[in-house]
Amino acid sequence: MNEAKRETEALRELAKDLGIDLFGVADLRRLQGMPTGLDGGPAGLTGMFRFAIVLGAQLHKLGKKATGDDHCLFLERAALGISGYLEGRKDRALIVHPEDEFDPVRRLGLLSLKVLAKEAGLGWQGRSLLIVSPEFGPVHRWIALLTNLELETGAPMENRCGDCSRCVDSCPQQALKLVPFADHPERREDVLNVSACRGDDGCLACLEVCPWRPDPLPESIEQARSAEL
């Protein structure tokens, strides 16, 4: 086993111990020419770092009463655990937080977690622009750490939405448009009316109708703990 694979497997096991459901590594060099948020390309974060470690947690993991903030804090703690490991390896790391929004009008962060998750091979970008994973459909949240530690990267998945348009058809705000794309749209605005979308206000319409959404959802930590008592 080469060193990159060994380091990647060690991080994967650590992420699993921290309760993370989805783990992958993206090669930031492959993002050239792809819409990534506000990042300045070679002069920005993707020019400073080589890899992104992407961590995903399925929604309702902490119980159905848990809020979005609860899930973000769970991911933050896991990312700090990974960051501590990287610091022990004498490697710097920069956390890309799930709530970073440096342009609140266009609702853009410095670097898109969805783009990183897709590039890490954890899912494909659905018609709603959410990442759809085979394990959890679109029902998860993400966090990432940028690093220069040599790691083994994942391979992007082929889009599996096919002709499905349930998320577009079910949007109560009509914020989505059915735009064909094989991997990702050229511009987010071609697919999503950002100002009309109510996802930040708790709307889950596009998640609920996705045929890739598990039914029932995977067992939460709360349920698992109750079963052990």
C-alpha distance (Angstrom), angle and dihedral (degrees) to the residues before:
residue distance angle dihedral
M1 . . .
N2 3.81 . .
E3 3.81 122.3 .
A4 3.83 95.8 -104.5
K5 3.80 91.8 53.0
R6 3.82 91.4 45.2
E7 3.81 92.1 52.1
T8 3.80 91.6 46.0
E9 3.80 92.9 51.5
A10 3.80 91.1 47.5
L11 3.80 90.0 52.9
R12 3.81 91.4 45.8
E13 3.81 91.0 54.3
L14 3.80 91.2 46.7
A15 3.81 90.8 50.5
K16 3.81 89.9 50.2
D17 3.82 90.6 51.0
L18 3.81 88.1 51.6
G19 3.82 90.3 56.1
I20 3.80 98.1 -103.7
D21 3.81 115.4 154.1
L22 3.81 101.4 -164.2
F23 3.80 126.7 35.1
G24 3.78 129.1 177.7
V25 3.79 144.1 145.8
A26 3.81 125.2 -130.1
D27 3.80 125.7 -157.1
L28 3.80 103.9 -133.3
R29 3.79 92.0 -157.1
R30 3.81 88.3 71.3
L31 3.81 91.7 62.6
Q32 3.78 95.3 75.6
G33 3.79 109.4 130.4
M34 3.81 93.6 9.9
P35 3.85 121.3 118.1
T36 3.82 102.6 -107.8
G37 3.80 105.5 165.0
L38 3.80 121.9 -98.4
D39 3.81 95.8 -25.9
G40 3.78 112.7 130.7
G41 3.83 96.7 -134.1
P42 3.82 114.9 -129.3
A43 3.80 90.4 1.4
G44 3.82 92.3 49.7
L45 3.79 137.3 55.0
T46 3.79 95.1 -54.0
G47 3.78 87.9 56.6
M48 3.81 93.3 50.3
F49 3.80 98.0 46.7
R50 3.79 133.1 43.8
F51 3.82 103.6 -158.9
A52 3.80 140.8 30.8
I53 3.80 120.4 -150.8
V54 3.80 105.7 -151.0
L55 3.81 122.6 -157.7
G56 3.81 124.1 -169.9
A57 3.81 132.5 -169.5
Q58 3.79 124.1 -169.2
L59 3.79 116.9 -121.7
H60 3.82 116.8 -103.6
K61 3.79 86.8 30.9
L62 3.79 89.1 128.6
G63 3.80 94.4 40.8
K64 3.80 132.2 -75.0
K65 3.80 92.1 -83.4
A66 3.80 92.4 58.0
T67 3.80 115.0 111.0
G68 3.78 129.3 -136.2
D69 3.81 87.6 -102.8
D70 3.81 90.0 55.5
H71 3.80 90.4 55.0
C72 3.80 91.7 46.4
L73 3.82 90.9 52.3
F74 3.81 89.7 49.3
L75 3.80 89.9 53.3
E76 3.81 91.5 45.1
R77 3.81 91.2 55.4
A78 3.80 91.2 49.1
A79 3.81 91.3 48.7
L80 3.81 90.5 51.0
G81 3.80 88.6 53.1
I82 3.80 90.5 53.1
S83 3.81 90.5 44.2
G84 3.80 90.2 54.3
Y85 3.79 90.1 53.1
L86 3.81 91.1 50.7
E87 3.79 91.8 48.5
G88 3.80 87.6 53.1
R89 3.80 86.8 55.6
K90 3.83 88.2 53.5
D91 3.80 90.8 -112.9
R92 3.79 124.7 129.6
A93 3.78 120.2 -129.7
L94 3.80 134.5 -168.1
I95 3.81 119.1 -155.5
V96 3.81 117.5 -138.3
H97 3.80 100.9 -151.8
P98 3.82 124.2 -145.4
E99 3.80 93.2 -127.1
D100 3.81 98.8 44.7
E101 3.82 106.5 128.5
F102 3.78 113.9 164.8
D103 3.81 94.3 168.4
P104 3.84 105.0 43.5
V105 3.80 93.3 177.5
R106 3.81 94.4 58.8
R107 3.82 90.1 26.6
L108 3.78 94.3 -127.8
G109 3.78 131.0 148.7
L110 3.78 127.2 -159.5
L111 3.79 91.5 -95.5
S112 3.80 128.5 13.9
L113 3.80 114.1 -118.8
K114 3.80 88.7 -158.8
V115 3.80 91.1 58.0
L116 3.80 90.8 48.5
A117 3.82 92.9 48.5
K118 3.79 91.1 49.5
E119 3.79 92.6 48.4
A120 3.82 90.3 48.5
G121 3.81 89.2 59.4
L122 3.82 95.9 -113.0
G123 3.79 95.6 125.8
W124 3.78 145.3 -38.8
Q125 3.80 130.9 -92.9
G126 3.78 108.9 -97.4
R127 3.79 129.0 -150.5
S128 3.82 87.8 -90.3
L129 3.84 88.1 54.2
L130 3.81 88.9 -117.1
I131 3.79 116.8 127.4
V132 3.80 111.0 -103.7
S133 3.81 115.4 -155.1
P134 3.83 124.2 -167.9
E135 3.82 88.8 -126.2
F136 3.81 102.4 48.6
G137 3.79 107.3 7.6
P138 3.82 108.1 -140.5
V139 3.82 93.3 -31.0
H140 3.80 103.9 111.9
R141 3.80 146.7 79.9
W142 3.80 128.6 -130.7
I143 3.78 143.1 -145.6
A144 3.81 128.9 175.1
L145 3.78 141.9 -163.5
L146 3.79 122.3 -149.4
T147 3.79 114.6 -143.6
N148 3.78 144.2 159.2
L149 3.80 94.9 -142.7
E150 3.81 106.5 124.0
L151 3.81 107.0 -106.8
E152 3.79 140.1 167.5
T153 3.80 110.2 -103.4
G154 3.78 130.7 -145.0
A155 3.79 127.3 -121.1
P156 3.82 120.1 -116.2
M157 3.81 115.1 -108.3
E158 3.76 124.9 -121.6
N159 3.80 113.6 -107.6
R160 3.82 109.3 -98.4
C161 3.81 100.6 -175.7
G162 3.80 92.0 100.4
D163 3.80 111.5 173.9
C164 3.83 94.0 -23.1
S165 3.81 114.4 130.5
R166 3.82 101.1 166.1
C167 3.81 94.3 122.9
V168 3.80 91.8 50.5
D169 3.80 93.8 45.6
S170 3.82 94.5 47.2
C171 3.82 99.1 49.0
P172 3.83 105.4 120.0
Q173 3.81 91.1 -156.6
Q174 3.81 94.1 46.3
A175 3.79 85.8 -128.3
L176 3.82 93.4 145.5
K177 3.78 129.4 73.7
L178 3.78 124.1 -161.2
V179 3.79 102.0 -116.3
P180 3.82 118.4 165.4
F181 3.81 115.3 -127.6
A182 3.78 132.0 155.7
D183 3.82 99.1 -151.0
H184 3.81 111.8 -4.8
P185 3.82 135.9 -20.2
E186 3.78 118.5 -101.4
R187 3.80 89.6 -122.2
R188 3.80 129.2 18.6
E189 3.79 89.3 -139.7
D190 3.82 90.5 63.1
V191 3.82 88.3 67.6
L192 3.81 107.4 23.2
N193 3.79 132.7 47.6
V194 3.80 95.6 -149.1
S195 3.80 95.8 -166.4
A196 3.82 91.7 52.4
C197 3.82 97.1 47.1
R198 3.83 114.0 100.6
G199 3.79 97.2 -168.6
D200 3.80 91.7 117.8
D201 3.80 88.6 54.3
G202 3.80 93.9 57.8
C203 3.81 102.2 -88.3
L204 3.82 109.0 150.9
A205 3.80 99.3 170.6
C206 3.81 96.0 122.0
L207 3.82 91.7 46.7
E208 3.79 94.8 48.5
V209 3.81 95.5 55.4
C210 3.80 99.1 42.6
P211 3.84 109.6 119.3
W212 3.82 88.6 -144.9
R213 3.81 91.7 60.6
P214 3.82 110.0 110.7
D215 3.79 114.8 -114.4
P216 2.92 110.3 -130.8
L217 3.79 98.7 23.0
P218 3.81 115.8 -118.0
E219 3.77 116.9 -84.3
S220 3.78 114.0 -81.8
I221 3.79 125.3 -129.2
E222 3.79 87.3 -111.7
Q223 3.82 92.5 55.8
A224 3.79 92.4 43.7
R225 3.80 91.7 52.6
S226 3.81 91.6 48.5
A227 3.79 90.5 52.3
E228 3.82 90.8 53.7
L229 3.84 93.5 54.6
